[in-house]
Amino acid sequence: MSLSERQLTRYTDVVDLHSPIEIGGLALLNNEINSLRYSSTPDFACVNCCRVTAPEFATGEFYGKRLRQNTTSLLDEFHFPLDQVIGVNWVIRFLVENHPDYGKFYQVEGDPEPKHWRANKLIVKVKTITRPTFV
């Protein structure tokens, strides 16, 4: 599915997407990033998207929601085209040069949320993580 004119103007962020490697034919369901392994080659490279950040209410600053709580209000979002393949525990590497968050890693929390009708986008909620283990 191609991007709409509105999406072309909004989807200015560029990311690489890495899926968790399956071990023994079973996908890892553990949410601990230290136990997950990812291929050093991204599954999808240089994907256009839109990152939406929300302030942490305690500080009023944008920090990528590092708090580990069971609430979605503390998570940033990435908006992708509706046909983008992405899932739980995937890693997103932010690649916008000259941006303060260049090179940061994010992990997808929960299932992607499709928005069909007029939006034609896929929303994923993410948390900031340290560099994952690549093999």
Secondary structure as GFF3:
##gff-version 3
##sequence-region A 1 135
A	DSSP	alpha_helix	5	10	.	.	.	ID=ss1
A	DSSP	beta_strand	13	18	.	.	.	ID=ss2
A	DSSP	three_ten_helix	33	35	.	.	.	ID=ss3
A	DSSP	beta_strand	37	38	.	.	.	ID=ss4
A	DSSP	beta_strand	44	52	.	.	.	ID=ss5
A	DSSP	three_ten_helix	72	74	.	.	.	ID=ss6
A	DSSP	beta_strand	76	81	.	.	.	ID=ss7
A	DSSP	beta_strand	91	94	.	.	.	ID=ss8
A	DSSP	beta_strand	105	115	.	.	.	ID=ss9
A	DSSP	beta_strand	121	129	.	.	.	ID=ss10
A	DSSP	beta_strand	133	134	.	.	.	ID=ss11
###
